[in-house]
Amino acid sequence: MNVPLLDLKAQYATIKDEIDAAVAEVFATQHFIGGPQVAGLEAEAAAYCGCPAAVGVSSGTDALLVSLMDAGIGRGDEVITSPYTFFATAGSIWRAGARPVFADIDPATFNLDPAAVAAAVTPLTRAIMPVHLYGQMADMEPLQAIAAQHGLLVIEDACQAIGAEYKGRRAGSIGDYGCFSFFPSKNLGGAGDGGLVSCRDAARAKRVSLLRNHGAEPKYYHSVIGGNFRLDALQAAVVSVKLPHLDDWSEARARNAARYDRLLTESGVVAKGAVAVPRVVQSRHIFNQYVIRVPRRDELRAFLGAQGVASEIYYPVPLHLQACFADLGYHPGDFPESERAARETLALPIYPELSDAQAEYVVARIAAFGR
């Protein structure tokens, strides 16, 4: 049996007519930049996330960057974030001119350890950028308390977590900014790149909207220097079609995760310590990825691949050890939990359309490896 990591064709088949009609409408109007599709998605996404306002942008990476720009964070500033995340998190801080300062993760959730964040604050710190990794929110209450104590902004990297919840509040609704990605592999994915910035302050959202369009309002009159961070109408149309289905898809992912938990436990690999299943701490984990810990991770991945089971490593090299950040002065051993996660974690197929037979096959192959 072949089990892909993600099957976007299966999802498209269920909503093909809706997607095709939405795309055809954009072509009929020939309004490809901005317009009613983008404005409509912004209103829908803001309501979904529980925020007063949201601004569509060109990618999740640009959502992070434009948030930093709006916050006035740049040269001489520090932003505390996780070394165990996708590159864009720290890369955006660097591109803004600021210094990424890393703090280690909680080994149970893979998210920022608040105690490590508190220890990393300096007089140069301007913001905390927690990452809601794999679809589970970071422990926001103590992070918000640290921010309040030191007068810091909080920029949520929620690119993997739209719809996730922490104590009844959704990702992107707690910090000063929430940053989302519509990359096709996300729970809510477009037909290319796209992203969103959510704001608790409508004035911030208005400034982000200005910055995404070269700081021009009206056209050709530039009050600030922004960039081209606009969301295409085609992407907004596709995402708007998918948004009403998102909760059903997220619940299907949660069911798949629970099935994996049960099957892996019943197989005996958990009791033997060969596999550790994800730990759900916050109130709603939307399982953008289902990530297990495996001491013999690379061997298992090779074995699964030979058996037709796709998997992925998120992420094999923590950011503090990336060559491009060598000037930051970090060394192996500085963040042991992040480094251990990079050695042990493996993502299994978790997409909503995953069948019982496919999940059972994946676990049977894992069990065969563990014998």
C-alpha positions as CSV (number, residue, x, y, z in Angstrom):
1,M,0.0,0.0,0.0
2,N,1.1,3.6,-0.7
3,V,0.2,6.2,1.8
4,P,1.1,9.8,0.9
5,L,2.0,12.4,3.4
6,L,-0.8,14.6,2.0
7,D,-3.5,14.1,-0.6
8,L,-4.7,17.4,-1.9
9,K,-6.4,15.7,-4.9
10,A,-8.8,13.9,-2.5
11,Q,-9.8,17.2,-0.8
12,Y,-10.2,19.0,-4.1
13,A,-12.5,16.3,-5.4
14,T,-15.0,17.0,-2.6
15,I,-15.2,20.8,-3.4
16,K,-14.3,20.9,-7.0
17,D,-17.5,22.6,-8.2
18,E,-17.2,25.3,-5.5
19,I,-13.6,26.0,-6.3
20,D,-14.1,26.1,-10.0
21,A,-17.0,28.5,-9.7
22,A,-15.1,30.8,-7.4
23,V,-12.1,30.9,-9.7
24,A,-14.3,31.4,-12.8
25,E,-15.9,34.4,-11.1
26,V,-12.5,36.1,-10.5
27,F,-11.6,35.5,-14.2
28,A,-15.0,36.9,-15.3
29,T,-14.4,40.1,-13.4
30,Q,-10.6,40.3,-14.3
31,H,-10.1,41.8,-10.8
32,F,-7.0,39.9,-9.7
33,I,-5.5,42.3,-7.1
34,G,-7.6,43.2,-4.0
35,G,-11.3,43.6,-4.5
36,P,-14.3,41.9,-3.1
37,Q,-12.8,38.4,-2.8
38,V,-9.9,39.7,-0.6
39,A,-12.2,41.9,1.5
40,G,-14.7,39.1,1.9
41,L,-12.0,36.6,3.1
42,E,-10.6,39.2,5.5
43,A,-14.0,39.6,7.2
44,E,-14.7,35.9,7.3
45,A,-11.2,35.1,8.7
46,A,-11.4,37.8,11.3
47,A,-14.8,36.4,12.5
48,Y,-13.4,32.9,12.5
49,C,-10.4,33.8,14.6
50,G,-12.3,36.0,17.0
51,C,-10.5,39.2,16.0
52,P,-11.8,42.7,15.1
53,A,-9.8,42.8,11.9
54,A,-7.6,40.8,9.6
55,V,-5.5,41.7,6.5
56,G,-4.8,39.3,3.6
57,V,-1.1,39.2,2.6
58,S,1.1,37.4,0.2
59,S,2.3,34.6,2.5
60,G,2.8,33.5,6.0
61,T,6.3,34.7,5.9
62,D,5.2,38.1,4.8
63,A,2.6,38.1,7.5
64,L,5.4,37.8,10.0
65,L,7.6,40.4,8.3
66,V,4.9,43.1,7.9
67,S,3.8,42.6,11.5
68,L,7.4,43.4,12.6
69,M,7.5,46.3,10.2
70,D,4.3,47.8,11.6
71,A,5.6,47.3,15.2
72,G,8.6,49.4,14.3
73,I,11.0,46.5,15.2
74,G,14.3,46.7,13.5
75,R,18.0,47.4,13.9
76,G,19.2,47.1,17.5
77,D,16.1,45.3,18.7
78,E,15.7,41.7,19.8
79,V,12.8,39.3,19.4
80,I,12.6,36.1,21.4
81,T,11.4,33.0,19.5
82,S,11.8,29.3,19.2
83,P,14.8,27.6,17.5
84,Y,12.6,24.7,16.6
85,T,10.3,25.9,13.9
86,F,10.2,26.6,10.2
87,F,12.9,29.0,9.0
88,A,10.5,31.9,8.2
89,T,10.0,32.6,11.9
90,A,13.5,33.7,12.6
91,G,14.2,34.7,9.0
92,S,11.6,37.4,9.2
93,I,13.1,38.8,12.4
94,W,16.5,39.0,10.6
95,R,15.0,40.5,7.5
96,A,13.3,43.2,9.6
97,G,16.8,44.1,10.8
98,A,16.4,42.8,14.4
99,R,18.2,40.0,16.2
100,P,16.4,36.6,16.8
101,V,17.0,35.5,20.3
102,F,16.2,31.8,20.9
103,A,14.6,30.2,23.9
104,D,14.3,26.4,24.3
105,I,11.0,24.5,23.9
106,D,8.8,22.4,26.2
107,P,9.6,18.8,25.2
108,A,5.9,17.8,25.7
109,T,4.5,20.3,23.2
110,F,7.5,21.5,21.1
111,N,6.4,25.0,21.9
112,L,8.3,27.8,23.7
113,D,9.1,27.1,27.3
114,P,7.9,30.3,29.2
115,A,10.6,29.9,31.8
116,A,13.2,30.0,29.1
117,V,11.6,33.0,27.5
118,A,11.7,34.9,30.8
119,A,15.4,34.1,31.2
120,A,16.1,35.5,27.6
121,V,14.6,38.9,28.1
122,T,17.1,41.8,27.9
123,P,16.8,45.6,27.8
124,L,16.9,45.2,23.9
125,T,13.9,42.9,23.8
126,R,11.0,44.3,21.9
127,A,8.7,41.3,21.3
128,I,8.0,37.6,21.8
129,M,7.2,35.5,18.8
130,P,5.7,32.2,20.0
131,V,5.1,29.5,17.4
132,H,1.9,27.4,17.7
133,L,3.8,24.4,16.3
134,Y,2.1,21.5,14.6
135,G,-1.4,22.9,15.3
136,Q,-1.2,23.3,19.1
137,M,-1.0,26.7,20.7
138,A,1.9,27.8,22.9
139,D,1.2,28.4,26.6
140,M,0.1,32.0,26.0
141,E,-0.9,33.0,29.6
142,P,2.6,33.1,31.0
143,L,4.0,34.4,27.8
144,Q,1.5,37.3,27.9
145,A,2.4,37.9,31.5
146,I,6.1,38.2,30.6
147,A,5.3,40.6,27.8
148,A,3.2,42.7,30.1
149,Q,5.9,42.8,32.8
150,H,8.5,44.1,30.3
151,G,6.3,46.1,28.0
152,L,6.8,43.7,25.0
153,L,4.7,43.0,22.0
154,V,3.5,39.5,21.2
155,I,3.4,38.3,17.6
156,E,1.8,34.9,17.2
157,D,3.2,32.7,14.5
158,A,0.0,30.8,13.9
159,C,0.9,29.6,10.4
160,Q,0.2,26.0,11.4
161,A,-2.6,26.7,13.8
162,I,-5.7,28.4,12.3
163,G,-8.6,27.2,14.5
164,A,-6.5,26.0,17.3
165,E,-7.7,27.2,20.8
166,Y,-6.1,28.1,24.1
167,K,-8.5,28.4,27.1
168,G,-11.4,29.2,24.7
169,R,-9.5,31.7,22.6
170,R,-8.4,31.0,19.1
171,A,-5.0,31.3,17.6
172,G,-4.2,34.8,16.5
173,S,-6.6,36.5,18.9
174,I,-4.4,36.7,22.0
175,G,-1.2,38.5,20.9
176,D,-0.9,41.9,19.2
177,Y,-0.7,40.3,15.8
178,G,-1.5,36.8,14.6
179,C,0.2,35.5,11.5
180,F,-1.3,32.8,9.3
181,S,-0.2,30.9,6.1
182,F,-2.4,29.6,3.3
183,F,0.4,27.5,1.8
184,P,-1.3,24.5,0.1
185,S,-0.2,21.9,2.7
186,K,-1.8,23.8,5.6
187,N,-5.2,22.9,7.1
188,L,-6.6,25.9,5.3
189,G,-4.5,26.0,2.1
190,G,-4.8,28.0,-1.1
191,A,-3.8,27.2,-4.6
192,G,-0.4,28.8,-4.0
193,D,1.1,31.2,-1.6
194,G,-1.0,33.4,0.7
195,G,-1.3,34.6,4.2
196,L,-3.1,36.7,6.8
197,V,-2.5,39.1,9.7
198,S,-5.1,39.2,12.4
199,C,-5.1,42.1,14.9
200,R,-6.9,42.8,18.1
201,D,-6.5,46.6,17.3
202,A,-8.3,47.8,14.2
203,A,-5.8,50.6,13.9
204,R,-3.0,48.1,13.6
205,A,-4.8,46.3,10.9
206,K,-5.3,49.5,9.0
207,R,-1.5,50.2,9.1
208,V,-0.7,46.6,8.0
209,S,-3.1,47.1,5.1
210,L,-1.2,50.3,4.1
211,L,2.2,48.6,4.4
212,R,1.2,45.6,2.2
213,N,0.7,48.0,-0.7
214,H,4.0,49.9,-0.6
215,G,2.6,52.3,2.0
216,A,0.5,54.0,-0.7
217,E,-2.8,55.8,0.1
218,P,-4.1,57.1,-2.2
219,K,-2.4,55.5,-5.2
220,Y,1.1,56.9,-5.9
221,Y,1.2,58.8,-2.6
222,H,3.4,57.0,-0.1
223,S,3.2,58.0,3.6
224,V,5.5,55.1,4.7
225,I,7.8,52.6,3.1
226,G,6.0,49.3,2.8
227,G,6.3,46.4,0.3
228,N,4.3,44.3,-2.1
229,F,2.6,42.0,0.3
230,R,-0.8,41.8,-1.4
231,L,-3.0,38.7,-1.4
232,D,-4.1,37.7,-4.9
233,A,-7.9,37.6,-5.4
234,L,-7.6,34.1,-6.9
235,Q,-6.1,32.8,-3.6
236,A,-8.6,34.7,-1.5
237,A,-11.4,33.1,-3.6
238,V,-10.1,29.6,-3.1
239,V,-9.5,30.1,0.7
240,S,-13.0,31.6,1.1
241,V,-14.5,28.4,-0.4
242,K,-12.5,26.2,1.9
243,L,-13.0,28.2,5.2
244,P,-16.6,26.9,5.8
245,H,-15.2,23.3,5.6
246,L,-12.2,23.9,7.9
247,D,-13.7,22.8,11.2
248,D,-14.9,19.5,9.6
249,W,-11.4,18.9,8.3
250,S,-9.8,19.8,11.6
251,E,-12.1,17.4,13.4
252,A,-11.3,14.7,10.9
253,R,-7.6,15.3,11.6
254,A,-8.2,15.1,15.4
255,R,-10.1,11.8,14.8
256,N,-7.2,10.5,12.8
257,A,-4.8,11.5,15.6
258,A,-6.9,9.7,18.2
259,R,-6.9,6.6,16.0
260,Y,-3.1,6.7,15.7
261,D,-2.8,7.1,19.4
262,R,-5.0,4.1,20.0
263,L,-3.4,1.9,17.3
264,L,0.1,2.7,18.4
265,T,-0.7,2.1,22.0
266,E,-2.4,-1.2,21.2
267,S,0.6,-2.3,19.0
268,G,2.9,-2.2,22.1
269,V,5.5,0.3,20.6
270,V,4.5,3.0,23.0
271,A,4.9,0.8,26.1
272,K,8.3,-0.4,24.8
273,G,9.5,3.2,24.4
274,A,10.0,2.8,20.7
275,V,7.5,5.6,19.9
276,A,6.0,8.5,21.9
277,V,2.7,9.9,20.7
278,P,1.9,13.6,20.7
279,R,0.8,15.2,23.9
280,V,-2.3,17.4,23.7
281,V,-2.2,20.1,26.4
282,Q,-4.3,23.0,25.0
283,S,-8.0,22.8,24.5
284,R,-8.0,22.3,20.7
285,H,-5.1,20.9,18.7
286,I,-5.9,21.0,15.0
287,F,-3.1,18.6,14.0
288,N,-1.5,20.4,11.1
289,Q,1.0,17.6,11.6
290,Y,0.9,14.4,13.7
291,V,4.4,14.1,15.1
292,I,5.8,11.1,17.0
293,R,9.1,10.8,18.8
294,V,11.3,7.9,17.7
295,P,14.8,7.3,19.1
296,R,15.7,5.6,15.8
297,R,13.9,8.2,13.7
298,D,16.1,8.1,10.6
299,E,16.0,4.3,10.4
300,L,12.2,4.2,10.8
301,R,11.7,6.8,8.1
302,A,13.8,4.8,5.7
303,F,11.9,1.7,6.6
304,L,8.5,3.3,6.1
305,G,9.6,4.8,2.8
306,A,10.6,1.3,1.5
307,Q,7.1,0.1,2.6
308,G,5.3,2.9,0.7
309,V,4.6,5.2,3.7
310,A,5.5,8.8,3.3
311,S,6.7,10.8,6.3
312,E,8.5,14.1,6.9
313,I,11.0,15.5,9.4
314,Y,9.9,18.9,10.8
315,Y,12.7,20.0,11.4
316,P,16.0,18.3,11.0
317,V,18.3,21.3,12.0
318,P,17.2,23.7,14.7
319,L,17.6,27.4,13.7
320,H,20.4,28.2,16.1
321,L,22.6,25.7,14.2
322,Q,21.7,26.9,10.7
323,A,24.7,28.2,8.8
324,C,23.0,31.5,7.9
325,F,22.6,32.3,11.7
326,A,26.2,31.5,12.6
327,D,26.9,35.1,13.4
328,L,24.4,34.9,16.3
329,G,27.0,32.9,18.2
330,Y,25.0,29.9,19.2
331,H,26.5,26.4,19.6
332,P,25.4,22.8,19.8
333,G,24.1,22.1,23.2
334,D,22.7,25.6,23.8
335,F,19.1,24.4,23.4
336,P,19.0,20.7,24.2
337,E,15.3,20.1,23.9
338,S,15.2,21.7,20.5
339,E,18.2,19.6,19.4
340,R,16.6,16.4,20.7
341,A,13.4,17.1,18.9
342,A,15.3,17.7,15.7
343,R,16.8,14.2,16.1
344,E,13.7,12.3,17.1
345,T,10.6,13.7,15.5
346,L,8.7,12.3,12.6
347,A,5.4,13.4,11.0
348,L,3.0,10.8,9.8
349,P,0.2,11.2,7.3
350,I,-2.7,12.9,9.0
351,Y,-4.8,14.5,6.3
352,P,-8.6,14.4,6.7
353,E,-9.3,11.8,4.0
354,L,-6.8,9.3,5.5
355,S,-8.7,6.0,5.6
356,D,-8.9,3.4,8.4
357,A,-7.0,0.9,6.2
358,Q,-4.2,3.4,5.5
359,A,-3.8,4.3,9.2
360,E,-3.8,0.7,10.2
361,Y,-1.1,0.0,7.5
362,V,1.1,2.8,8.8
363,V,0.9,1.6,12.4
364,A,1.5,-2.0,11.3
365,R,4.7,-1.0,9.5
366,I,5.8,1.0,12.6
367,A,5.1,-2.1,14.7
368,A,7.0,-4.3,12.3
369,F,10.0,-2.0,12.5
370,G,9.8,-2.0,16.4
371,R,9.9,-5.8,16.7
